[in-house]
Amino acid sequence: MTDSPRLTSLAHGGGCGCKLDPEVLRTLLADQPAAAQFKQLLVGNETADDAAVWEQEDGTCIIATTDFFTPMVDDPADFGRIAATNAISDVYAMGGRPIFALAILGMPVGKIAPEVVAKILRGGAEKCGEAGIPVAGGHSIDTPEPIYGLAVIGTCRREAVRRNADAKAGDVLILTKPVGVGVYSAAIKREALSADGYRDFVATTTLLNKVGTDLAADPAVHALTDVTGFGILGHGLELARGAGLTLVLDTDRLPLLPLAEGLARDGFVTGASHRNWTAFGSHVDLPADLPDWRRHLLTDPQTSGGLLVSCEADSAHAILDRIRAAGYPAASIIGRMEEGAPRIRVTA
């Protein structure tokens, strides 16, 4: 077999847009056995955090996560790089440092050439190498759609753990990467994204969130999470629920990929964006005159998105400068945490 179809043509969706509806997921997890009986488990699934954290007797914490999805691009090496970057991000979002990964691979045997699959694996291994970790093993199966990702293990000290539930009233919110990956993905699916747009897409989705490890060493940083399939509103709502606070989001300050506004205006919106709004729109207060394209970007599913950082207001600008200097030029202050019911209030 020498020819393979477009990777995106073999998948019903792509990237983190394949996540289950957030309210469906909450329902599924609601009846799961409580893990509170394990005192070493510092972070489980109680607050929909990015990874599990287990404390050892010496105060070292083990961070464990897994993330995988179907392709959002047709280039196999890019698919591997994006999926690996996305999976590793969960460790950085907890304040940790990754130490090794295991590959998760599902491929439709007989539909994709082995050399294409090898390129996916090499792309993933390349990003793991950039993160300073090996791919130490993995598992593969025959699946109807292409699937690739990683299980990633990391470590940190207990004092460095940053949950998504520890934001404080008065905190300022910083987002480290621009939004718009979902609308770019929709354009890729329809072969409507320019070459420059594709380069921007790959650049942001393969930018490792390494800065999370550094941020966790700063006591002024109270909470971290990465923004992925539920969009800035969905993951922001998790932050608000965990802290029991209202998140105020200034949509005019939200950093966007260069073509995001135009694509959203032209209707390049994913199905996941609509599902996200249906799932949690009732917990969001929007300005009466907010145009639909802006709302779609607020629910736009991000694959390998940026970190959402909740930090002390007095330190916010210094932290922002550090983030930008570390290689995240689009990082911006986008809102704040206030006393109030756990919901989001959007301002423009």
N, C-alpha and C positions, 0 to 999 in steps of 0.2 A: 504494500500500500504506500503510494508516494504522495497522493493528494489528500488533503483534509479540508472539510468545510470550515467556514468561519466559526471560530469558537463561540461567538455571541449567538450564532444561529442555532446552536445546540442547547441553549439555556433559555428558560422562560423568563428569567430576570438576570440581574447581575450584581456582584459586589454586595455591600451591606444592605442594598435594597431588597435582598432576598430574606431579610429577617422576618420572623413571624410578627403579625400585628401586635403592638405592644400590650394592648388590653387582653388579647388572647393569651399572650405569654404570662401576664400577671395571673390570669385565671388558672393556667396550667400549674404554676408554681405555688398557688395558694394552698393546695392540699398536700404539698410535699412534706415529709417528716422534718421537724425542726432539728437544726444542728447545734442548738445552743448548749446541749449537754456536753459538747466537746469544748472544754475551756481553752484549748490551744487554738481553736479556730477563731481568729480575730475578725475575719471578714468572710461571710458566706453569701447566700443569695437574698438576705433579708432586705437589702436596700438596692438591689439591682446594680451592684457595683461591677467594676471591670474585671476583677479576678478574685480568686480565693486566696486568703492569707493564713498561714499556719505558723504559730510561734513555737520555736524549739526552746529547750531549757536554758540555753545560753543567751537568749534574747535575739538570736538570728531568726528572721522570718522567711519562710518559703512562700513564694508567690506562684500560683499555678493558673493557667488560662488556656483556652483553646478557641480558635476562630478559623472559619473556612467558608467559602462561598463559590458560586458559579461565576464564570468570566464576564467582565464588563468591557473587555477589550479583546481584539483578535490576535494581537501579537502575543505569542505564548510566553516569551521571556518577560514581557511587561506584566502579564497576568501573574506570573510567579513573584515578581518583585513587589507588586501592589499587595497581593495577598499576604506575603511574609511581613511587609511593613505594617500592615493592619493588625496582624496577630501579635507582633512584638509590642505594639503600642500599649496593650493592656497592662503589661508589666511596668512600663514607664508611667502610665496613668495612676498606678498604685504607689509611685515613688521609688520603685525598685530598679534593679539592674539585671537584665536577662543573663542567664548562664548557659542554657542550651535549649534546643528545640527538637521536636519530633514532627515529621511530615505527615499530613493527612491527604490522601490522594484517592479520588474516585474518577474513573475515566470510562467512557463508553467504548469498550473493546470492539475493534473492527470499524469504528467510525473515525478515529483519530490516529494518525501515524505515530509510531513509537518515537520518532525523532522530534515530533511536536511536544509530546509529553516530557521528553528529556529536557527540552528548552524551558518548560514550565518549572521543572525541578531545579535547573541551573539558575534560573532567575531568582527563585526563592532562596537558594543557597548563597547567591551573591549578596542579597540584603542581610542575610544572617551573618555573613562575613563582615559586612560593614558595621553591624551591631557588635561584632567581636565574639560571636557564638557559633558553635558547630550545629549542624543538623545531625543529631546522634542516632537517628533511626526513624521509624514511622510505620505506617500501614497503608495498604492500597487495596481497592476493590473495584469491581466492574459496576458502573452506575449508568443510568440512562442519560444523565447530564454530566459535563465535566465539573469536578469539584477539586479545589486545592486550598490548603491552609496549613496551619501549624498548631501544635500544642507547645506552649512555651513555659519554661520554668525560670524564675528569677529569685533574687534574694534582696533583703534589706534589713536594717535594724528596726526594732519595734517603733522607735521614735520617728522613723522616716515614713512609716505607713501613712498614706493619705487616702482617706475614704471619700466617696462622693457625698457623704451625709454630714460632714463636719463644717459646713459653711456657717458663718456667724452674721448676725444682723450688722449692717454697716460695711460689710465686705464689698470690695469692688471686683468685678468679673472681667477677666481677660481671656480672649480667644486667640490661639496661637497660629491658626491657619485660616485661609479664606474659605467661604462657603460657596457651593455651586457644583460640587462633584456629581450630584444626582442628575441635574439638568444636562451636564456635559455627557454623562453616561447615556441619557436618552437620545442625545444627538449622535453619539457614536453608534448606537443600535440602528439608527436610521441613516447611517453613513452621511451625516450632515455637519460633522464637526471639522473645522479647518485644521490644517497641519499645525499652525501656531497654537490653536486651541488644544489640540491633542498633546503637544509638548508641555503646555501649562498643566494639563490634566495629569500627565505622568509625573511631572516634577513635584506637584503637591502630594499626590498619593504615594509617592515613594520617599518622601521626606520623613525620616525617622523622628519620633517624638522623644529623642534622647534628653531634651531639656527637662523632662519630668523628673529625672533622677536628681538634677541640680536643684530644682524648685522644692523638692521634698526636704532638702536640708535646711530650708529657710523657715523658721517658726512663724513668720508672717504669712506664709501660705497655709491656709486652713483646709482646703479641699481641692481635689483634682478629679477630673473624669475626661475621657475622650469622647468626642462627638462623632457618632457613626450613623447607624441605620435609622434612628428615630429623629435625626435632625437636631438642630439647635434647640427647638422647643421641647422635644421629647426628652433629651438628655438634661436640659435645663430644668425640666419639671422633676426629674429624678433628684436633682440637686435640691430643689425647693422642698420636695416631700421629705427627703432624708433629714433636712435641717428644721423642718416645720416653719419655713419662712416663705415670703413672697419674693420671687425673682422679677426684677424690673429690667426689661430688655429694650435698649435703644436701637431700633432697627436701622436708623440712619448711620449708625457707627459700626454696623456689622460688616466686616471685610468680605468682599466678593471676588471670585475669580473674574478675570477681565470680560469674558463673554457671558457671564451668568445672567445679568439683567436682560440682555437681548434675547437669549435663548428662552428664558422664562416667559418673557412677553410674547414670544412666538409659539408658545405652547409646548415646549420640550419639557414636560413634567412627567415624572415616573409614577407608576401605580402606587408605589410605597409612600409617596408624598401624600396622596389622597387618603390612603389607609391611616397614615399617621394623624392627619387632621381629624378623621372620624373617631380615632381612638382617644385623643386627649384634647380636642378643640374646646370641649366644654370647660376645661380648666385654664383657658387662656382668654384674657381680655385684650381685644384688638381695638385700635382706633377705628371709628366708624368709617373713615374715608381711606383706610388702607387698601390699596389695589390688590387684586387677586395674585398678581405675579410676585408681589412681595411676600404674601402669605405662603405661596408655594415654596419660596426660598427658605422660609422659616421652618418648614417641614421637610425640606429637601434631604434625602438620605445621603449621608456622607460616608464614603468608603475611605478608610484611613484618614479620617479628619483630624482636626487639631485638638489640643487640650483646652478644656474649659477650666480656668484657674480662679479660685475664690481666695482673695487675700485682703489683708488689712489695707484700709484706704490710704493711710499715711505712707505705706511702702509701695503702693500700686505703680507709680510712675517709674520708680527705680527698678522694680521687678519687670515692668514692660520693657525698659531699656535693655536689661539683661537678656530677656527673651529674644529681642530683635538682634542683639549683638551675637547671639548663639546661632543665628541663621534662619530666623523666622521673621522676615521683613514685614509681612502682612499683619503681624500680631497687633491687636487693638483692644482698648477698653470698651466693652460693649454693654455694661450694665452694673447692677448692684443688688445686694440682698437687703430686704427690709422686713421689719416685723409685720406679720399678717398671715392669713391663711395660705397653705401651701398651693400656690398657683403661679401663673406668669402674667405680668402686666406688660404689654408691649406699648412703647411710646415711639413717636416718629417726629 
